[in-house]
Amino acid sequence: MDSHTGYVTVAQVGEVPPGTCRTVEVDGIFLALCNVDGTFRAVDNTCPHAGGPLGEGCLEGDVIECPWHGWRFNVRTGERPENPEIRVPCVEVRVEGTNVQVKVPLTL
């Protein structure tokens, strides 16, 4: 972790191609890291419906779909398009060189 900025590297840019997502871990907390047309976003990896792994889901535009039961979440806002009252926490992401970093400590 870069103690001056509060960010930790979780992936390299080339490891998460545009239109894909993957699960990453920071201090025992799992996140779904998504590449939305070259912009990286991160949300809590756990779907609030039944605990499905969002990072293993399909990304369509800026919406990720849980692989277990199809619940969808906007990775920019965390909101469920079908019911904005239901959401997953978002995490701040930045790219430094080829490093994809998330802001810590995580507040989920």
C-alpha positions in Angstrom: 0.0 0.0 0.0 1.1 3.5 -0.7 0.9 5.0 2.8 0.9 8.5 1.5 -2.2 8.1 -0.7 -4.2 5.3 0.9 -4.4 3.2 -2.2 -3.4 -0.4 -2.8 -2.7 -2.1 -6.1 -5.2 -4.9 -6.8 -4.5 -5.7 -10.5 -2.6 -4.7 -13.6 -4.6 -2.9 -16.4 -4.0 -5.7 -18.8 -5.4 -8.3 -16.4 -9.0 -6.9 -16.7 -9.8 -6.2 -20.4 -12.6 -3.7 -21.2 -16.1 -5.3 -20.8 -14.9 -7.8 -18.1 -14.7 -8.1 -14.4 -12.9 -10.2 -11.8 -12.8 -10.7 -8.1 -9.9 -9.1 -6.2 -9.2 -9.2 -2.4 -7.9 -6.4 -0.1 -7.3 -7.3 3.6 -9.9 -10.1 3.5 -12.5 -8.1 1.7 -13.5 -9.2 -1.8 -14.4 -6.7 -4.5 -15.7 -7.0 -8.1 -13.3 -5.0 -10.2 -14.8 -4.1 -13.6 -13.4 -2.4 -16.7 -16.1 -0.3 -18.3 -14.7 0.7 -21.7 -11.3 1.5 -20.1 -12.6 3.0 -16.9 -12.2 0.8 -13.8 -14.9 0.5 -11.2 -15.1 -1.6 -8.0 -18.1 -2.7 -5.9 -18.5 -5.1 -3.0 -18.2 -8.6 -4.5 -21.2 -10.0 -2.5 -24.6 -9.8 -4.1 -27.1 -8.8 -1.4 -29.7 -11.2 -2.7 -28.0 -14.6 -1.9 -24.3 -13.8 -1.5 -23.4 -14.5 -5.1 -19.9 -13.5 -6.4 -20.5 -10.4 -8.6 -16.9 -10.5 -9.9 -17.7 -13.7 -11.7 -20.8 -12.2 -13.3 -21.3 -10.7 -16.8 -20.6 -7.0 -17.4 -22.9 -5.2 -19.9 -22.0 -1.6 -20.3 -21.8 -0.3 -16.7 -24.1 -3.0 -15.3 -22.9 -6.2 -13.7 -25.1 -9.3 -13.4 -24.8 -11.8 -10.6 -24.0 -15.2 -12.0 -26.3 -17.0 -9.4 -29.7 -15.4 -9.9 -29.3 -12.5 -12.3 -29.6 -9.6 -10.0 -28.0 -6.6 -11.7 -26.1 -3.6 -10.3 -24.7 -0.4 -11.8 -21.0 -0.4 -11.0 -20.8 3.4 -11.1 -23.5 4.0 -8.5 -24.0 0.5 -6.9 -27.8 0.8 -7.5 -29.9 -2.1 -8.7 -31.7 -0.7 -11.9 -34.8 -2.7 -11.1 -35.0 -1.2 -7.6 -32.6 1.7 -6.7 -33.3 1.2 -3.0 -31.1 -1.9 -3.2 -27.5 -1.3 -3.7 -23.9 -2.6 -3.3 -21.2 -0.4 -1.9 -18.8 1.2 -4.4 -15.1 1.6 -3.8 -12.9 4.4 -5.2 -10.5 3.2 -8.0 -7.6 4.9 -9.8 -5.0 3.8 -12.3 -1.4 4.7 -11.7 0.8 3.7 -14.7 -0.3 0.0 -15.2 -1.5 -0.5 -11.6 -5.2 -0.6 -10.9 -5.6 0.6 -7.3 -8.4 0.9 -4.8 -8.7 3.4 -1.9 -8.2 1.9 1.6 -9.3 1.5 4.2 -12.4 0.1 2.6 -15.6 1.3 4.0 -18.3 -1.1 2.8 
